Amino acid sequence: MDAIVADGLEKRYQEVQALAGVSFTVRAGEVFGLLGPNGAGKSTTVKVLTTLTTPDRGRAEVAGHDVVREPDAVRRSIGYVPQSSGVDRDATGRENLMLQGHVQGMSGAKLKARVQHLLDLLGLADAADRVVRGYSGGMKRRLDVGLGLVHGPQVLFLDEPTTGLDPEARAAMWEELAVLAREELLTILLTTHYLDSPAGARRGARGERGRALAAEPGRDRCSRGADDSRRPRRARDRRRVGDDAPALARRRLSPLHRPRLPRRGRGRRNGRRRMRAAAVHTWFMVGRQARNLMREPIWIVLLLVQPMIWLLLYGQLFKRVTHLPGGGFGTTSYIEFLAPAIVIMNAFFGATWSGMAMVSDLDRDVIPRFLATPVSRVSLVVSQIVRSALTALIQGIVILLVSLALGVRVHAGVLGWVVVLLAAMLMNSAFAGISQGLALLTRKEATMIAIANFIGLPLFFLSSTLISFRQMPHWMQELGKFNPVNWGVVAAREVVLPGADWGSVGLHLALLAALTVATAGFATWTFRVYQRQL
């Protein structure tokens, strides 16, 4: 039985031909290696087989499922260990494994037992509850392997599993992979440019620098190598990459394992099932981000203290402006005029920086690792927006409580509180969607910082956050009507000051809601663009 079938795979990145007719098969229970120099297309081949990218031509099946027509079924049947470690460095080893199990549909005692078994098997039990950033390179690599094994896959893909390890650690990794193959009854496909293969592996052919596939920028390329002539080759045993025979290392395991997971996911899932999966996965991803944030005390202090500093400083600096000719403040208490605007301002600036978390996950290859699982793609983006909005909610509550202590009264009562916090969350969500989209397009922290400053300050000063519109030049008043920051300020301020205009409140909340939907669509679109570039 063939666990992996690749037939005439081709992939081009603009002017670069990364794959040109890659064909091979791997039988169930084999340890199969693609051996070739750096830059020969090995990683691109693995990306096709793990559904991270789609081939331009050709066909591939993994565990009996077509990688293009049945990607979800493939993702449930495989484990994937990327070339760069995709572990969450701000979580513990156990938390990484638990989250991976959750997105694979596991839960409860079964998941906990499986995680503990893997920790023992991989020699990580003593470090299971330590944050991963303190792990050695070898420990991180073993955890990577564990993440690929949590759900008991039929096929495990290992892309350069010994990259960055010294010779002794590399030899130990080969031994561990041989043990895993026996223990887990796995089909394993690995890529490597090292000649020392897993212990006991039999080499069918060795890749040499012959005519190579054209390079994929920044990635590995599989060379087309010479055939190993030590044994005759039958047609059904042929393993070739490109037009010539490839390098491979394969090892037959005694028991040929059979598919152990049901073939789920054939055809399109209905909308309700997709929405439920997206909601569950978003919950897990938000929990991951919140847990990591709690491990950074300085951020917690800044999140809670910074808004209070703004409230107190601005409140003292501009406290006499309510007596200026022309008025327009709606109250003689500047702190009452300012408090709801500070809630919105804080939500706005927090949103413009929210994309930095996405950049971090992209840099650490956390996102590509999740893409090789059945996790809802929407949840990877929406969870970042939800996390940012919840942060704005907490900060808004803190600001309002401090404002109450300073004598501010929300004249619309409890409903007024709800409106202020809702406006803050909508404001944050709208700009967090923009920030996530820009993060996926740029993927650079320096660029994100420049964009946040470029967008943030003009919108802030073109709003009535600090001063009434009547005190501004006419042209600023006109531009301010189209400023989303001002929409939030108006909605929040109306319910705090006496005589709320509920029509205006409803209109500006509706505008913010519409903007939130639009920017969430923008973020989702940019995520699809990112996936196409893999």
N, C-alpha and C positions, 0 to 999 in steps of 0.2 A: 504493500500500500504506500502510495506517495503522499507524504505530509506536506511537501512544498513542490509546486510546479511553476517554473518560469519559462515562458516560451516567447522568444523574440522580443524581449523588452527593449524599448527605445525611450530615451528621455533627453530633451534638449532644453538648455537654459539660454535663451536668446541666441547668441552666435556659437554657443558651446554645446557640443554633443557629449553629454555625460554618459549615456548608455547607447550602445549600437548593436542591438540584436542579442541581448543576454539570454541564454537558455540553459537550464539545468533542472534536475529533479533531485529531491531528497526523500529517501524512504523513511517511514515512521520508525523511530528508535535510533536513528543515526545521529552522530555528532559530525556535522559537515562544516568544513571551513572554506572560506574564500580568502585565499592568500595572494597578496599582491602589494606592490609598492604604494606609498602614499599618493593619492590622487588618481586612482584608477577606476573609480566608480563603485567601490564596494559599499560605501555608505549610501549612495543613491539607490543601489539595488535593495538594500535593507529598508530604506524609506518607502519604496514601492510596495514591498512585501508586508510592511506593517501599516499600510494605508496612510502614511504621512504625506505622500504625494501620489499622483496618478501618472501612469505611463502615457506617453504620446501614442505609442503603438505597442502591440504585443498583448499577452495574456498572462495572468498569474493567479494561482490558487494556493491558499494556505488552509490546512485542516479541512479540505473539501469545499471551501468557500471562495468565490471569486472576489478579489480584493477591490474591484471597482463596483460591482453590482451588490455585494454583500459586505460592506466595510464593517458594520456593527458586529456581524457574526464573526468576522475575522478577529476583531479586537477582543472579543470575549474568549477567543481560543488561543491567544498568544500572550507571551510576556515579552517586554522590550527593555533592553538595557542600552541607552544611547552612548555614543562615543564620549561625550562630556557628561559628567555626573549630573543627573537631573533631580537629585534629592533636595528637599527643602532644608537648607542649612540652619534655619532658625527654629526648626522643630526637632524633637528627639527622634531617635531611631524607631522607637515603638510607634510614635505618632505618625511618622511617615508610612509605616507599614499598615497601620489601621486605616488611614485615609485612603490608601491605595485599595484596600479591601472594600471599603465603603463604596467607592466609585465603580467597583466591579460587582456590586450587588450583594456583598457579604455583610453579615451583621451578627451581633450577639456572641454567645459562647463559642460558636464555631469559628468566628473570625479571631477571637482572642486566643483560642487554642492554636490556630494555624500560625498566628504571628509569633507566639512563644516557641512553637516548633521550629520555625525558620530562624529565630534568634539563636536558638541552641545549635541548630545545624550549621549556621554560618559563623559561629563563635562570637556573637555580638551580645549575648545575654547579659554580661556584666556591664556593658555600655548602653543598654537598651533605653535607659531613661536619661541619658546625657544628650545635650543639644549637639546636633551633628557638626556644627562648625568646629567643635573640639576633637573630631575624629581624625585619625591619620588617613592618608590617601588609600591605603589598603582596606581600612575599615569602611570608608565611603564606598569603595568599589564593591565590597561584599554586600553592603546595604542596597546598592543599585541592583545587584542580582536578586536580592530578597524581594525587592519591589516588583520585579518581573515574575516572581513565583507565587505571590500571595494567593492568587485565586486558583492555583493548580492548573496552569495552562497546558495545552497539548504541545505547543511549539514555543521555544524560547529563542529570541534573537539577541545576540550579543555583538554590539558594534565596537570593535577594538576594546575588549574588556580589560586588557592589561596595559592600556595607555597610561604612561606616567609612573608605572611601577618599576622598581629596581628588579634585576634578574632573579633575586631570591624570592621576592614577593610575587613575581610573575610565575615562577615555577609553582609556588604554593597555590596561586589562582588556578592554574591548569589542573592541579590535583583536585582542587575543590570542585571544579566543573565536572570532572570525571565522576566524582562521588555523587554530585547532584543528578547527573544523567542516570545513574543507577538507582538512586533513592527515589527520584521523582518520575521515572519512566518517561523521560522527555525526548523529543526531537529537538536538537540544538543546531542552530546555524550561527556561526561566529565569523567575524571578519578580523583579519590580523595581517600585519606586515612582518611579524616575527616568524622565524623559521622553526622555533621550538613550539610545537603544538601540544595540545592536551595529552597528558600521560596516556600511553597506550594507543594513541591514534595512529591509524595507518594512512600514509600519504598516497593518494592516487595519482597526483600530478603536482608539479611544482611550477608556480608562476615565475616567469623571468621577464626581463625587460625586452619584450619584443615590440611589435607595433601596438601602442597603447591607445586606449580610448581617449578622446579629447577631454580636457580637464573641465570639471565643474568648479566654478570659482569658490575657493575657500574650503573645499571638501576633498574627500578621498577619490582616487580614480583607479579603477581596476585595470591592470595591464592584461593584454592578451598574451598568454605565455606559451611556452613550448610544452608538448605533451611529455609525460613521464613514460618512458618506453620500457620500464622494468616488467610490465605485465601486459598482455594483450587486452584490448578494450573491445567489449561488445557494445553494440548500439544502445542497448537498454541501460548500460552502465555509464554512458557518456555524460560527462559534466563539462560544459563549455561556457565560457564567458566571452561574449562577442563572437567572432568568427572562428577563433582558435580555442583549444582546450584551456581551461583556467587552472589556476592553482587551487587545490582543495586539500583539506585534511579531513578524513572521515573515520569514524569509529563505530563499529556495529555493537549495539547493546544486545544482550541475550534475549530479553523479552521485548517483543514488538508491542508497543502500547496501542491501545485502541482509543478512539475518541471517547472522552469521559464526560464531556459537557453536551447538553442538548443543543441541537442546532436551532438556536433562537434567532430572531431578528430577520428572517427571510421576508422580503417584501417591505413595504413602508409601514411603520408604526402609525397608529391613528393619532390624531392631534392630542387627545386627552392623555394618552400614555406619554407622549413627548413632553407635554407640559408638566406632568407629575415628575418625570425624571429630571427635568430642568430645575424644578423647585427643590427637589431633594438634594441634587448635586450643588445647587447654589447655597443651600444651608450648610453643607459640609465645607464648601470653599470659604464661606464667610467665617465659619468657626475656625478654620485654619488661620486666616488672616488676623482674626481677633486674638487668638491664642499667641501668635507670634508678637503682636503688638504689646500684649501684657508682659512680655519678657523684656521690654524696653522701658524701664521706669522713667527715663528722661522724657520720652515722648508722651507718656501719660501726664506728667507734670506740665509740659508745654501745652498739651491739648486743653487742659483745664484752667491753667493760670493765664495763658496769653489773652484769651477773650476778656478776662476781668481787668487785665492791665489796659487794654484798649478802652474799655468802658470807663475806667477811672481817669485815664489820661485825657482822652477826648472830652470827657464830661467836664473836667476842670479847665481845659484849654479854651473851649468854645462856650462856656456856660452863659456868657452875656449876649450871645448873638440873637437870642430870642427877643431882645429889645430893639433890634435894628429896625429902621423905618421900612415899611413895606410888608413886614410880618411874614405870614405864610407858614408859621411853625405849628399853629393849632394849640399851643400851650405856652405858658411862661416858664415851664420847667424844661431846661435843655436835656437833662438826663432822661426825662420821660420821652422826649422827642428822639433821643439818640438810641435808647436801649433796644427797640425792635430792629433798628437799622444795623446795630452791631451784630445781632443774631444772624442777619442776612449776610452782612459783610464777611463774617467768620465762615459761614457756610460756602460762600463764593470762593474765597481764597483757598480754603481747604480742598475744594473741588479741583481747582487749577493745578494742584500738586498731586492729585490722586493717581495720575498716570505713572508716577515714579515707581509705584509698586509693580505695575505691569512690566516696566522696563527691567526691573530687578529680576522678575520671574523669567523674562525672555533671556537675559544675560546668563542666568544660571541653568538654562535648559529645562526649567520646571514645566513650562507650557508644552514643549514638544513631547515630554514624557507622558503628560496627561492625554495628548492627542492620540497616542497609541492605545488608549483605553476607551471603553464605551461612554466616557463622561460626556454629558451634554455640552456641546460647544458653546451654546448660549450662556451656560452657567459660568464659564471661565471669564467672560466679559461682565455679565450682569452682577456676579458676586463682588467684583471690584467696585461697581457703582453702588450696590447695596451697602457694602462695608463703609464707603465714604459717607453715604447718607445717614447711616446709623451714628457715625461719629459726629456729624453735624447735629443730629438730634440730641445727643448727650451734651454737647457743648451748648446748644440752645437752652436746654433746661437749666444748666449751670448759670448762664448769663441772666436768665429771667429770675432765678432765685436771688442772685446778687442784686439785681435791679430792685426787687421787692424790698430787700434790706436797705437799699438807698432811697426808698420812698416812692418808687414807681408803682403805679396802679394800672392794671390791665382792665380798662373800663368795660370791655365786652365779656368779662368774667372768664369762666372755664372755656367757653367756646373761643374766646380770644386767644387763650393759651394754645389751643389746638390749631388755630389758624396760623399763628406765628411759627409754630414748630413745623406745620405742614409746608408753609412757604419756604422755610429754611431747607427742608428735605428736598422739595422740588427744585429749588435753586441749585442745591448741591448736586442732585442727580443730573440735571441738565448739563452742567459744566463738567461733571465727572465723565459723562459720556464723550464729550469733546476731548477731554484729557486722555481717556483710554484710547480713543481713535488715533490721536496724534502720537501716542506712545507706540502703538502698533505700526504706524507709518515711519516714524523716525528711529525708534529703538535706541536713542542716545540721551543720557541724562542731561548733558550740557545743552542740547537742543531744547529739551523739555523745559529747562530752567529759563532759557531765553524766551520761549513762547509764552510761558506763564507770566513773566514780567511784562511782555509786550501787550498781552491781552488784558491782564489784571488791572494795572494802574489806570489806563484810560477809561475803562468801564466803571471803575470805582469813582473817579472824579467826575464822570458824566452822570452820576446818580445823585439823589438827594440824601445820601447817607449822612453827611455831616452838616448840610445846610439846606434850607428850603429852596425849592426851585425859583421862587420869586426873587431871590437874592442873586440869581445867576444871570449871565447875559442871555439874550433871547435865543441865539443860535444853540446854546447849550441846552436850553429848555426844550427846544424842538428835537434835538438829537436824543435827549434823555427819554423821550416818549417811546423810543424804539430800543431802549437799553434794557435787557432782561434783568440786570441787577436792580434797576429802579422798579421793575415790576414787583419784585420780591419785597423791596423796601416799602412800596406803597401799600401792598396787601397787608404786611405785618403792622405797619404804623397805623393804619385805619382802625384796627381793632384795639389798639392800645390807647389811642387818644379818644377823647369824648366825641360822640356823634358819628359813629362808624357809617360809612357809605357802603352797604353790603353789595350793591351792584358793582361798585369799583373793585371790591375785594374779590368777588366771584370772577370778574373779567380777568384780573391780573393772575389769579390762581389758574384759570383756564389757559392763559397764554403760557405760563410756566409749564403746565402739564403737557401742552402741545409741543413745546420746545424739548421737554424731557423725552418724549416719544421719538422725536426727530433725531436727537443726538444719540439715543440708544440705537436707533437704526444705523446711524453713521458708524458707531463703534462696532456693531455687528458686521457691517460691510467691510470695514478695515481688517477685521479679524479674518474674513474670507480671503481678502487680498493677501494677508500674511500667510495663510495656509497654502495658497497657490504658489507662493514663492519658495516653499520648502523643497 
